[in-house]
Structure formats: C-alpha cells, structure tokens
C-alpha cells in the first residue's frame, strides 16, 4: 500500500475466536533468561519440572497455513521474530481488558524484533495497530481462507485469521521472513511483571488515564503488574492521545523490563527462578519451532549477550491519514529503508525515521 492510499473499510474486522488461556507479550528477554535458567535447577526433580514447564507452553503450527509463497530465509546469522500482544478478553482477561469477551481478539501491540548476527544487538520496529494496510489473502491454522482486503487496519489481520494471517501480512508488508512469533495477553503480561517484583520506571511528567486505571505523578516508580499494564496500554494520558504515543511508552518500558530481568537475581533463588519460568512458559503462545522448553533454551542461549544498550527501537515510518487523524498511513519509501537494512543485517539508518509521525510521548518515560 502506498503512503497516499487511504481507501477501503476502516473497521476492525472480527470473528476469530481464540481458545481461552491463563496467560500470554513483551517477554522476549524474560523468556530468554528463564528458559535458559531451567538448566540450573538440576537434581532428580529436574525431569519433573522439565515436563511440567514443557506442558505449559502453547504453540501453533503456522507453517502449513503460510504455505510456500513466503520471503526466502536470509542465511546471514540474523533472525526476525514477530512479537504480538493480544487484546483478547477471554481466559481471565475481561476484567483487565476493560471489556466483555465478544469472541474476537486483535493484535493490540505488534513488534518485529531483528536479532543481528552474533546476537549482541537487536532492532525493534513497532507497527501501529491503526496503520491502514493492504492485507493479503491468508489461511488460518484451521484451514479457513480469508480474502485480501485493501485499506484496512493492521490489527484486523489477527481478528480475521489469527497469528498465521498476521505473520502473512507482516511478511507481505516487509518482504522479510518471520522466523518465529511470540504472543502474550493481558493476564500473562501482568503476571510476569509481578513475578519479577515490579519494574522501575521514571516519568518526566504526570500520567493520568482513568481508562487505564493509571495515575502516576512525575518521578520514579516501581510498577506492579496492573500498573505496568496500564502504562503500556494508555493512549489518552500522554502525547497526542494516539497509538503512536502509546508505542513510545511501550518501547521505554521494554528497556526497563530488560534491566529488571538482569538485576532480579533469578539464578540465585531456585524458587524465584521456578516461579518466573512457570509464568513465562504459561504466558506465551509461540510458533511450533519454539514450542518446547528445549527450543526455548536453544533460542535463549543466543540472546544472553543482549542488553538494553544493545536494543534499538523505532516505530515503523508512518504519517497521519489526512482523512482521519485516528489512522496512519505507511511511508513506503522510508519503511523500505528499514526492511532493506535488516535484509542486509545492518542497523536502521536515521534517515528512515526522520520527519515521520512520532506521537509526542518519546520523553515521557526515560529509558
């Protein structure tokens, strides 16, 4: 879809029902540390714990649904992971989400994580859920086929055909192959933060949003799970009230979360390690390639050298839709600079994000 295109329906789509779960976003590094940490449990109980944790993981085989018409895997040591945050109200999420379970779910948050060769650095591109895109024809994991649609919101891909349709849409937008996907919902995110003992953030101005149950005066706070969920979901308490402002908060929080994981000392406390590993493995839905403790441990082993300082985070280049300020349109040429850089396993050039919509909340939470 070109930057100028703004035609077509602008509804959320709907109807894809997900099986209720007790937990599922944003725990990439949490998973890395906790999955890798399982090996230090040791002893005769390790086998039992392994099978219990292995049974926690929910995975989805999306390869068949995606078919063979996909971007080729670039063999340069890098990996692309699509991380989704679901806004499902099922499985205990109704109260946290602030709405009834209507049987549908959308990708409330979407981040593409590019892990560079050597796994010492990574880049993250957040895709605004309100981006108007051309969604390709896609097949869900139950064999249902969904026709292509033009000028629809990005998060409609998930409500239309679940994770497989979202991956198909992202690959169509970027020309990059997604090697893996991870998904988490409200309940899982809140539990992970609570098991970490909260996450410390510093706000440079007051943040107040009754819709997100958030009231933070300027200063340093240790947020519990409920407060953290409110922070990453608020769009009315900061910036211009758009999804772009919320993305800035989410990116700052992710870096704070990574710092907390590094400081929490999970390897010195078997109980803390187990509690965190139990929550992490319950919290996510993955592609089948990551759907076991062994797979997560292998994946984690390659991420142990990644620190907040090595994480570069941007928003996909977009501009406001002149016909509706609540929607944004991709800046195709600038976005292509991002995808080309990652295809060559290079950092995102600064020119890709210059003069793009930013949402006005970049400096509200220090990272």
C-alpha positions as CSV (number, residue, x, y, z in Angstrom):
1,X,0.0,0.0,0.0
2,X,1.4,3.4,-0.9
3,X,1.6,6.3,1.5
4,X,-1.1,8.0,-0.4
5,X,-3.6,5.2,-0.3
6,X,-6.4,5.6,2.2
7,X,-9.4,3.9,0.6
8,X,-11.4,0.9,1.8
9,X,-13.1,-0.1,5.0
10,X,-11.7,1.0,8.4
11,X,-13.4,-1.4,10.7
12,X,-11.5,-3.8,13.0
13,X,-12.7,-6.9,11.2
14,X,-13.8,-9.6,13.6
15,X,-14.9,-13.0,14.5
16,X,-11.7,-15.0,15.1
17,X,-12.1,-16.8,18.3
18,X,-9.1,-17.9,20.4
19,X,-9.1,-20.7,22.9
20,X,-9.1,-19.2,26.4
21,X,-5.8,-19.2,28.1
22,X,-4.5,-18.3,31.5
23,X,-1.6,-16.2,30.3
24,X,0.3,-14.9,27.3
25,X,3.7,-10.0,25.3
26,X,6.6,-8.3,25.6
27,X,8.6,-11.1,27.5
28,X,11.2,-11.8,24.9
29,X,14.2,-11.3,27.1
30,X,12.3,-12.7,30.1
31,X,11.8,-15.9,28.2
32,X,15.5,-15.9,27.3
33,X,16.6,-15.7,30.9
34,X,14.0,-18.0,32.4
35,X,14.2,-20.7,29.8
36,X,18.0,-20.8,29.9
37,X,17.8,-20.8,33.7
38,X,15.8,-24.0,33.8
39,X,19.1,-25.9,33.4
40,X,20.4,-24.7,36.7
41,X,17.5,-26.3,38.6
42,X,19.4,-29.7,38.4
43,X,18.9,-32.7,40.7
44,X,16.3,-35.5,40.5
45,X,13.4,-33.1,40.3
46,X,14.6,-31.5,37.1
47,X,12.9,-34.1,34.9
48,X,9.5,-33.4,36.6
49,X,10.0,-29.7,36.3
50,X,11.0,-30.0,32.7
51,X,7.8,-31.9,31.7
52,X,5.7,-29.5,33.8
53,X,7.2,-26.4,32.2
54,X,7.1,-28.1,28.8
55,X,3.4,-28.7,29.3
56,X,2.8,-25.0,30.0
57,X,3.8,-23.9,26.5
58,X,1.1,-23.4,23.9
59,X,2.3,-23.4,20.4
60,X,0.7,-23.1,17.0
61,X,1.9,-24.7,13.7
62,X,1.6,-21.8,11.2
63,X,3.9,-23.2,8.5
64,X,1.2,-25.1,6.7
65,X,-1.1,-22.1,6.8
66,X,1.6,-19.8,5.4
67,X,2.4,-22.1,2.6
68,X,5.4,-21.7,0.3
69,X,4.7,-18.3,-1.0
70,X,6.9,-16.5,1.5
71,X,10.1,-14.4,1.6
72,X,13.2,-16.5,1.5
73,X,15.2,-17.0,4.7
74,X,18.3,-14.9,4.6
75,X,21.2,-17.0,5.7
76,X,23.4,-14.4,7.4
77,X,23.0,-15.4,11.1
78,X,20.2,-12.9,11.8
79,X,16.6,-13.8,13.0
80,X,13.3,-12.0,12.7
81,X,10.7,-12.5,15.5
82,X,7.2,-11.1,15.4
83,X,6.0,-10.3,19.0
84,X,2.3,-9.8,19.4
85,X,0.2,-8.5,22.3
86,X,-3.3,-9.8,22.1
87,X,-6.3,-7.8,23.4
88,X,-8.4,-10.9,23.9
89,X,-10.9,-10.6,26.8
90,X,-11.1,-14.4,27.1
91,X,-9.5,-16.6,29.8
92,X,-9.4,-14.1,32.7
93,X,-8.6,-11.0,30.5
94,X,-12.1,-9.5,30.6
95,X,-11.6,-7.5,33.8
96,X,-8.0,-6.5,32.9
97,X,-9.0,-5.5,29.4
98,X,-12.0,-3.4,30.5
99,X,-14.5,-5.1,28.1
100,X,-16.6,-8.2,27.6
101,X,-15.4,-11.3,25.8
102,X,-17.1,-11.0,22.4
103,X,-15.2,-14.0,21.0
104,X,-12.7,-11.8,19.0
105,X,-9.2,-10.7,19.5
106,X,-6.8,-8.2,17.9
107,X,-3.1,-7.6,17.9
108,X,-3.1,-4.8,20.5
109,X,0.6,-4.4,20.1
110,X,3.0,-5.7,17.4
111,X,6.8,-5.5,17.3
112,X,9.2,-7.0,14.8
113,X,12.4,-7.9,16.5
114,X,15.5,-8.3,14.4
115,X,18.4,-10.1,16.2
116,X,21.6,-9.3,14.4
117,X,24.3,-11.8,13.7
118,X,26.3,-12.5,16.8
119,X,23.1,-11.8,18.9
120,X,24.8,-8.9,20.7
121,X,22.4,-6.3,19.2
122,X,18.8,-6.2,18.1
123,X,16.5,-3.8,16.5
124,X,12.7,-3.4,17.2
125,X,10.2,-1.9,14.9
126,X,6.7,-1.3,16.4
127,X,3.8,-1.4,13.9
128,X,1.0,0.9,14.9
129,X,-2.2,-1.1,15.1
130,X,-4.1,1.8,13.4
131,X,-2.0,1.6,10.3
132,X,-4.1,1.3,7.1
133,X,-2.6,-1.5,5.0
134,X,-3.4,-3.9,2.2
135,X,-4.0,-7.3,3.8
136,X,-3.1,-10.3,1.6
137,X,-5.2,-13.3,1.2
138,X,-4.4,-15.6,4.1
139,X,-5.2,-19.0,5.6
140,X,-5.7,-19.6,9.3
141,X,-4.4,-22.6,11.2
142,X,-7.8,-24.3,11.0
143,X,-7.8,-24.2,7.2
144,X,-10.1,-21.2,6.7
145,X,-9.2,-18.9,3.8
146,X,-9.7,-15.2,4.1
147,X,-9.8,-12.9,1.0
148,X,-7.4,-10.0,0.6
149,X,-8.6,-6.5,1.7
150,X,-7.4,-3.0,0.9
151,X,-7.1,-0.1,3.3
152,X,-7.9,-2.0,6.5
153,X,-6.4,-1.5,9.9
154,X,-3.3,-3.6,10.6
155,X,-4.7,-5.3,13.7
156,X,-7.6,-6.6,11.6
157,X,-5.3,-9.3,10.3
158,X,-5.3,-11.0,13.7
159,X,-9.0,-10.8,14.2
160,X,-9.5,-12.1,10.7
161,X,-7.1,-15.1,10.6
162,X,-5.2,-15.2,13.8
163,X,-1.4,-15.4,14.1
164,X,-0.9,-17.0,10.7
165,X,-2.7,-14.2,8.9
166,X,-0.8,-11.6,10.9
167,X,2.6,-13.2,10.0
168,X,1.5,-13.4,6.4
169,X,0.5,-9.7,6.5
170,X,3.8,-8.6,8.1
171,X,5.8,-10.6,5.5
172,X,3.8,-9.0,2.7
173,X,4.5,-5.5,4.1
174,X,8.2,-6.0,4.8
175,X,9.4,-8.6,2.3
176,X,11.2,-10.2,5.3
177,X,10.6,-13.8,6.5
178,X,9.5,-14.1,10.1
179,X,11.5,-16.9,11.7
180,X,9.3,-17.1,14.8
181,X,6.4,-15.5,16.6
182,X,5.6,-15.0,20.3
183,X,2.3,-13.8,21.7
184,X,1.1,-12.8,25.2
185,X,-2.1,-11.4,26.5
186,X,-3.1,-9.0,29.4
187,X,-3.1,-11.7,32.1
188,X,0.3,-13.1,31.1
189,X,1.9,-9.7,30.9
190,X,0.7,-8.7,34.4
191,X,1.8,-12.0,36.0
192,X,5.3,-11.7,34.5
193,X,5.8,-8.2,35.9
194,X,4.5,-9.2,39.3
195,X,6.8,-12.3,39.4
196,X,9.8,-10.0,38.6
197,X,8.9,-7.9,41.7
198,X,7.7,-5.0,39.6
199,X,9.6,-2.8,37.1
200,X,11.1,0.6,37.9
201,X,10.4,3.5,35.5
202,X,10.9,7.2,35.7
203,X,8.2,9.5,34.3
204,X,9.1,13.1,33.4
205,X,5.5,14.3,33.7
206,X,2.3,13.3,35.3
207,X,0.5,10.4,33.6
208,X,-3.2,10.1,34.4
209,X,-5.7,8.0,32.4
210,X,-8.8,6.7,34.2
211,X,-9.5,4.3,31.3
212,X,-6.2,2.5,32.0
213,X,-6.6,2.9,35.8
214,X,-3.3,4.8,35.8
215,X,-2.3,7.8,38.0
216,X,1.4,8.4,38.1
217,X,2.9,11.7,39.2
218,X,6.2,12.7,37.7
219,X,9.1,10.8,39.3
220,X,10.4,7.3,39.8
221,X,8.0,4.4,40.4
222,X,8.2,0.7,40.8
223,X,5.2,-0.5,38.8
224,X,3.4,-3.7,39.7
225,X,1.8,-5.8,37.0
226,X,-1.5,-3.9,36.9
227,X,0.2,-0.5,36.8
228,X,2.6,-1.7,34.1
229,X,-0.3,-3.0,32.0
230,X,-2.0,0.4,32.4
231,X,1.2,2.2,31.3
232,X,1.7,0.2,28.1
233,X,-2.0,0.4,27.2
234,X,-2.6,4.1,27.9
235,X,-3.2,6.3,24.9
236,X,-5.1,9.2,26.5
237,X,-2.8,10.2,29.3
238,X,0.3,11.2,27.2
239,X,1.3,12.8,24.0
240,X,-1.3,13.4,21.3
241,X,-3.6,10.6,22.5
242,X,-2.8,8.4,19.6
243,X,-1.5,4.9,19.3
244,X,1.9,6.4,18.4
245,X,2.3,8.0,21.8
246,X,1.5,4.7,23.5
247,X,4.1,2.9,21.4
248,X,6.8,5.3,22.8
249,X,5.8,4.3,26.3
250,X,5.9,0.6,25.4
251,X,9.4,0.9,24.0
252,X,10.7,2.7,27.1
253,X,9.0,0.0,29.3
254,X,10.6,-2.8,27.3
255,X,14.0,-1.4,28.1
256,X,13.1,-1.0,31.7
257,X,11.9,-4.6,31.8
258,X,15.1,-5.9,30.4
259,X,17.1,-4.0,33.0
260,X,14.9,-5.6,35.7
261,X,15.4,-9.1,34.4
262,X,19.2,-8.5,34.6
263,X,19.0,-7.2,38.1
264,X,16.5,-9.6,39.7
265,X,18.9,-12.4,40.6
266,X,16.8,-15.3,39.4
267,X,19.8,-17.6,39.3
268,X,20.5,-17.2,43.0
269,X,17.0,-18.2,44.1
270,X,15.6,-21.6,42.9
271,X,12.0,-20.6,43.9
272,X,12.2,-17.2,42.1
273,X,13.7,-19.0,39.1
274,X,10.9,-21.6,39.0
275,X,8.1,-19.0,39.6
276,X,9.4,-16.9,36.7
277,X,9.9,-19.9,34.4
278,X,6.5,-21.2,35.2
279,X,4.9,-17.8,34.5
280,X,6.9,-17.2,31.4
281,X,6.1,-20.6,29.8
282,X,2.4,-20.2,30.7
283,X,2.4,-16.6,29.4
284,X,3.3,-17.2,25.7
285,X,1.9,-18.7,22.6
286,X,4.7,-19.5,20.1
287,X,5.1,-21.0,16.7
288,X,5.8,-24.7,16.8
289,X,9.5,-24.0,16.3
290,X,9.7,-22.6,19.8
291,X,7.0,-24.8,21.3
292,X,9.2,-26.7,23.8
293,X,11.5,-26.0,26.7
294,X,14.4,-27.3,24.7
295,X,13.6,-25.0,21.8
296,X,13.3,-22.0,24.1
297,X,16.6,-22.9,25.8
298,X,18.3,-23.0,22.5
299,X,16.7,-19.7,21.5
300,X,17.7,-18.2,24.9
301,X,21.3,-19.3,24.5
302,X,21.7,-17.0,21.6
303,X,20.2,-14.0,23.4
304,X,22.1,-14.0,26.7
305,X,24.5,-11.3,25.4
306,X,21.7,-8.9,24.6
307,X,21.4,-5.9,26.9
308,X,19.1,-2.8,26.9
309,X,22.0,-0.8,25.5
310,X,22.1,-3.1,22.5
311,X,18.4,-2.7,21.7
312,X,17.5,-0.1,19.1
313,X,13.7,0.7,18.9
314,X,11.8,2.7,16.4
315,X,8.2,3.0,15.1
316,X,7.5,1.9,11.5
317,X,7.7,5.1,9.4
318,X,4.1,6.4,9.0
319,X,2.2,9.7,8.6
320,X,-1.2,10.7,9.8
321,X,-4.1,9.9,7.4
322,X,-5.4,13.4,6.4
323,X,-8.9,11.9,6.2
324,X,-8.8,10.6,9.7
325,X,-6.3,11.6,12.4
326,X,-7.0,8.4,14.3
327,X,-5.4,6.4,11.4
328,X,-1.9,6.4,10.0
329,X,-0.5,5.5,6.6
330,X,2.8,3.8,5.8
331,X,5.6,6.0,4.4
332,X,6.5,3.3,1.9
333,X,9.9,4.7,0.8
334,X,11.2,5.3,4.3
335,X,9.9,1.9,5.5
336,X,11.7,0.2,2.7
337,X,15.0,1.7,4.1
338,X,14.2,-0.2,7.3
339,X,13.5,-3.6,5.6
340,X,16.4,-3.3,3.3
341,X,18.8,-2.6,6.2
342,X,17.5,-5.7,8.0
343,X,17.7,-7.8,5.0
344,X,21.4,-6.9,4.9
345,X,21.6,-7.3,8.7
346,X,22.6,-3.6,9.0
347,X,21.3,-1.0,11.6
348,X,18.3,1.1,10.7
349,X,19.5,4.3,9.1
350,X,18.5,7.5,10.9
351,X,17.1,8.8,7.6
352,X,14.4,6.2,7.7
353,X,12.7,7.7,10.7
354,X,13.3,11.4,10.1
355,X,10.2,13.6,9.6
356,X,7.8,10.8,10.4
357,X,4.8,10.8,12.9
358,X,6.1,10.2,16.4
359,X,3.1,10.6,18.7
360,X,4.7,13.1,21.1
361,X,5.4,10.8,24.1
362,X,9.1,9.9,23.5
363,X,10.4,11.7,26.5
364,X,7.6,11.0,29.0
365,X,9.3,7.8,30.4
366,X,13.1,7.8,30.5
367,X,14.7,4.7,29.1
